[in-house]
Amino acid sequence: MSRQPVAIALTLLVGMFAAGIVRAGIPAEFRKLWDDPAVTARIEQDTEQHRKADAVIHVVDAQGQPIRDAKVRAEQQTHEFLFGCNLFVLGQLDTPELNAKYEKAFTRIFNFATIPFYWGDLEPEQGKPRFEEGAAYIWRRPPPDRLLQWCQANGITAKGHALLYAKNMFMPEWTVRDDPIAFMEQARKHMAELAERYGDRIAVWDVINEEIPRVAHLDQWHAVPDDYSLQCFREANRLFPNDVKLLINDGASQTHVTTDLCEANVKKLLDAGLRVDGIGIQFHTYGNSFVNGKVYPPKQLLSTYDRLGQLGPMLYITEITIPGTGEDGPEQQAAAVANLCRLWFSTPKMAGVTWWNLGDGTAYGNENNALGGLVDKNMDPKPAYAALDRLINHEWKTNAKGATAADGTFAFRGFKGAYRLTVDALGKTQHFAIHVTDGGKPQKIVCDGPQR
């Protein structure tokens, strides 16, 4: 079978799921939870309210006079919302063909990429960080400069993960493990080096990672001061420009189940007067409990995000793994992806979502057993990829057309993002770029043409 029929089949599968047609491989309890009219109504309502904005275009001639009956077409090009994935294996697959397919699959649906800054692999030898192209090969750890250059070339927003993740297994052998004061001296120097090199080029950073598990498993982490999180955010606040988003990132159960602990950690930082721009929320599920409706039902997710959203910082789903194992695994994964992303996209304070591994076989260690990629080991799309593609590039993109009124205005409501505007007026077809976002003012479009 050619790839085109496969792609059509995958799109039809996702469309059938969204339309509510019976899905044999999807557990009944999952369908019951996610097809709940109260849940679907809220998702639709919040998507319309929070992901769209009103746009007004004012078309005038060179003398500033309004042009009536100009034909206008607005076609959305990009999203304001961040749809992302980690970029950990860019250029590291076995063949040029696989690397090219990886890049094509990435750029088709994602505008956001997570770059790895695990200290142990970034600077295994003290004083010799692996920033630049040509650095020694480490699987899933390409040099950050390569990844950032690729992001810039493809119009993708970059995120650094993480400024400090002091879990022993991800740290260099040469850092101090049992002296909090000495370690923080090393940590401050490390953060300063990252800020100096990337401070104005990487838009988002996880400042610290998995703080709740750290406190619960101190033996697995470097010894740090009691005010570790405060010290880290204080340094990040000092080192990075105000337009760089600073996140505190934590695990799935820590944010969705022990939400009070997550809330307390964020409040501690805010109460100290520190800038916290985002709350990072992991969503790794490695068994079948989610698709069987046993954990993270939609009403719990909505309630959790409502609660965390009241703290002030934006929310980010930072690491997503949904398994695709078993005979029905691909179909179940696609169903989970479609439903979760609809909910996340609708959440008022949500700024972005990040898949953790694009391809099967590119995850960390035995996490590969989950087959959690959106594409298979050959970098060919799975049903889950088709589900995301359908949402991001079709259902959640606006194309509007019409004619200007007597005052030269054309108004529409569309998903937030960048648009290509085509205007037929004064005997010419002209193209313009506009951005649709909250609170946008009427945008004046000046068309060239003969004086009237």
N, C-alpha and C positions, 0 to 999 in steps of 0.2 A: 504493500500500500504506500502511495506517495505521501509526503508530508502534508500536502494541502488537505486531503481527506481526513487525515488524523487531526489536524488543527480544527477543521470544521466539526468533527465528531466531539472533540473536547469542548468546543464552544457550545454545542447543542446540549452536552451533559450539564454544563453549568447553568445554561438557560433553563433547562428543565427543572433543576433544583430551585432556582430563584422563582420559577413560576408555581412551585408547590406541587408538581407532579410527583407521584409515588416514586420513591427511590429505594430500591430493594436492598442496597448495601448499607443504608444509613439507619442506625439503631432507632427504634421507635421513640425512646425516651429523649434522644437528641432532637428529633423532629418536633416532639411535643413542646420542649423548652423553647426552641428557636422559632417555631411557627406560632407561638402565643400571640394573639392579636394585640395585646397590650405592649408587648416587646416590639413587634414590627411597626406598630403605629408610632411609638416613641422614636424609633430609629429614623423613620421616614420624616417625621416632624422636625427632629433635631438636625438632620442632614439639610433639609430645606432652609432652616433658620440660620444655622451656623456655618455651613460650607458654601453658601451662595451669598452674593451681594448684588445690589442694584447698580447698574451702570447707565449713565446718560452721556450721549455723544452729541456735541454741538458742531454741525458741519457748516462752515462759512467759506466765502470766497476770499481772494487776496485783499479785498477792501474791507473784510470783516462783516460782510452782509450774509445773513442766513440763506442757505440753499434749500429750497423746498423740493420734495420728491426725489432727492438723491437716493440711489439704491445702495443699501449698506448691508454688508455681510460680516459678522464677527465669528471667527473660528478660534477656539481655544487651542493654544499651543502647549502650555505647561501648567502645572498645578502649583498653587501657593503651599498647599499641604505637602508634607515631606513623606514620600514613599521610598523606603530604603532597604539596604542589605549590607552585610559586611563585604568588604572587598579583599578578603584575606588571601585569595589565590590568583590574583591578577597576574597573568604571565607565567604561572607556575604549572599549568596542566601539561600533559605529556606531548601534545602535538600542536603545531601552529593552528590547525583546524579547530581543535578543541578550545584553544585560547580565544580564537575569533568568535566562536559560537557563544562562549561565556560572555564576552564583551557585548555581543549583539543582544543576548537575552537580558543582560543587565540594563543597558541603556534604553531598551524598549519600554520598560515599565518603571524604572527607578530614577529618582532625581536626588538621592541622598545616599551617601556611602560612609560606612564606618571603617576607619583606618586603625590598624593595631599598633598600640604603643605599650605592649607588655614589656616591662623593664628587663626581665631576664633574657628575652630574645633581642631586645633593642640594643642592650649594652652588656653582652655576656662577659666582655673583657673591659675592666674599668678604664674609662677615659677614651674608649674607642667605639662610640655609638654607630650603629648601622643605619644612618640616615640616608645615605646616598646610593644611587644606582651603582652597581658593581660590588656592593657589600656581599659577604659570604652568604650562600643560600641557606635559608631555614624555611621549611615547609609552613605555609600559612602565615609567614612573616616577611613579605616582600619589603624592601626599603620604603619608608614612608614617602620619600621624595618622588618615587615612581608613581605611587598611588595618587598623591596630591596633584602631580602634573597631569595624570590621566583624568582626574576629576575636573580640573580646570579646563582641559581641552574638550570635555563633553558636557559642560554646563551643569555639573553635579556638585551639590553642597557637601562638604566634607565634615565628618565628625571624628574626633580623637577619642580612643578608648584604651586606656584611661590615663589621666595624669598620675594617679597613684592607686595601685591595686596590690597591696602588700601581703598577698597570700604567698606562702613560702614557695609553692610549686611554680609560681610565675615570676619569681624574683631572681636576681643574679646571685651567684654564690658569694660574691665579695661584699654584699651589703650587710650591715650589722643587724643581727637577728634578735639579740637579747638586751640591748641597751636603747631604750626609747629616745633619749636625748641625742645620742650619737646618730641613730637612724634618721631622726627628723632633720638633722644637719645635712645628711646625704640627700634626703628627700627634697628639701628646699632647693638645693643646688640642681637636682634633676628637673624639678618643675620649672625653675628659672631658665634652664637650657631649652626646654620645650617651648616655653613662652617666647624666648628670644628668636627661635628659629621659625616658629609656626604661628605666633600670636595673632598676626593680622591676616593669616591665610586659611586657618581652619575655623569654621564658624561656630562649631558646637564641641564641647568637651564634657565627658564624664569626669568629674573632679575626683571622686572616690567611688569605689565599686564594692557592693555587697557588704555594707557596714553592719547590717543585722546578723548575717552569718559570722562575721568576724568576731563579734562580741560573744556569740554562742560557741565558737570553736577557737579559742585563743591559741591553742597549741598548734594550729595549722597556719598561723600568721606571724609575721614579725611583731615583736613587742613595740607598742606605740604608746604615746601619752594618753591619759584619760580624755583630754580634749582634742584628740586626733582630728576629728571631723572639723572642728572649729579652726584648728591650725591650717588644715589643708585648704579650706574655703577662704580663710583670711589671705593666704598666699595667692590663691587664684584670683581673688578680688583685686589684689595689688598688682599682679603681673599682667592680667589680660585686659584688653580694651572693653569698654562697656557694651559694645555691640556683639561681643563673643558670648554665646549662651553657655552658662555653667550649670551642670546637672549633678544631682546625687542619684546614683543608680543602685537598685536593689532587686532581689530575686522575686520570682512569681508568687510563691506562697507567703513571703515576707510582706509583700504589698497587698495581696488580695485576701489573705487569711489573718495575719497578725498586723492588720492595717494600723492599729494604734501605735505600734513600734515605729513603723514608717512615718506616721504623722508626727510622732514625738521627735524623731531625728530632724525632720524638716523644720519644725517649729523652733527647735534649739538653735538652728542656724539663723533663722529669720529673727528670732528674739535677740540675737547677738548683733543685729544690724547688718548681717552679711547678705550679699546678693546671691540669691539662688534663682536661676531662671527656669529650671525645669526639674521635674521629678521623673527619673527613669524607672521604667517598670519592665522587668523581664517577663517572658511568657514561654518558657520551655516546658513542654509536656512530652514525656518519652514513652508513656504507656498508652493504653486505650481508655483510660478513665475519663478523659475529656469528651471524646466522641461518644462514649456510653452515657454521658449526662451525669457523671458522678462528681465532677469538680467544675468549678467556675461557670455555673449557669449564668445566662445573660442578665437576669435581674440582679444577681450578686455583683457582676462586673459593673453594671450601670450605677449601682449604689456606691461601690468602692470609688469609682471615678468621680461621682458627684462629691463625695466626701473629700477626696484628695484635691479636687479642683477648687474647693473653698479656701485652701491654704494660700492661694495666690499664684505660685509658679505654674507654668504650662506643664502638660503631661506628655510623655513620650513612651511608647512601647518600644523598647530598645533591643530586645533579643527574642525572636520568635522561632520556636521549633514545634511543628505539628507532625507527628509520625505518619508515614505512608506505607506501613508494613501490612502484610497479609493480603488475601485475595481481594478484599474490598478496600484495601488501604488507599489506593489512589483516589477512589471516589470519595471515601470518608475524609481524606485530607482536603480535597477540593471543597467539600461541604463546609468543613470547619473554617477554612480560609475565607470563603465567601461570607459566611455569617459573622465571623469575628471582625473582618475588615469593615463590613458594613457598620457594625457597632462602634468600632474604634473611630472610624471616619466621622460618625455622627456626634461623638462625644464633644461637648462644647469647648473644654479646655485642652483637647488633644491637639498637638502640633505635628506629630509624625509617628510613623510605625516603621520598624526595621526588622526584616527577615534575617535570620542569623546565618544560614548557609544557602547559597543559591543552588548549588548542585549536590546531588548524592555523591558521597565519597569525599567531600571536602570539609567535613566537620572535624571536631576534635576527638581523637581516640575512639572509644566505643560509642560515642554519640552518633557515629555513622550507622550504627545498627538500626536507628529509628527511620532511616530513609526519609529524612525530613526536608530534602531539597525540593525546590520548585521545578527543577529540571533533573533529568536522570544523569547517570554517570557519563553518558555520551553528550550531555548538554542539550538534549532534546526536551521540549516542554512536556510536563506532566499536566494532568487535569487541574492541579492547583495553580499552576502558572497561567493556564487559560482563564481560570476564574479571576485572578488578579488583573490580567490584561483586559478582560471584558469590563471590569469595574473602572479601572484607571483610565483606559483609553477610549471607552465608549460610553458606559452609563454615566460616569462622572465627568464628562466633558460636554461643554455647551457650544452649540452652533446656532446662532441667531441671525435672522435676516429680516429686512423690511425696508421701509422708505421713511425719509425724514418728514416731519410735520412742517407746518407753515413757518414755524420759528427756527427751522433747521435742526431740530432735535430728533434723536432716535434713542429709545430707552429699551433696555432688556435686563433680565435678571439671570445671572449665570454663576457657575462655579468659579471660585476665586483663582486667579492666576493670570498668565500673560496671554494676550489674544492678538491675532492678525486681523486687521480691519481692512476690508476691501470696499472702496467707495466709488461708485459710478456717478459722476457729476460733471457738468460743463463739458461734455463730450469726451471725457477721459476716464480711464480706470486707474485709480491710485491706491497704494497700500500704506498702511500705518500700523504702528505697534501701540497697544494700550494695555493697562493693567487693571484688573477688576479686583477690588478688595473692600474691606469694611471702611465706611466713612469716606469713600472716594468722592471727589468733587466732579462736577460735569467736565468732560474732557473736550477741549476745542480741537477740531480737525480743520486745517486750512487747505482747501483744494485749489490747485493751480488751474488756470483756464482763461479764456477770453473775458474781458470786462463785459459786464452786463448793463 
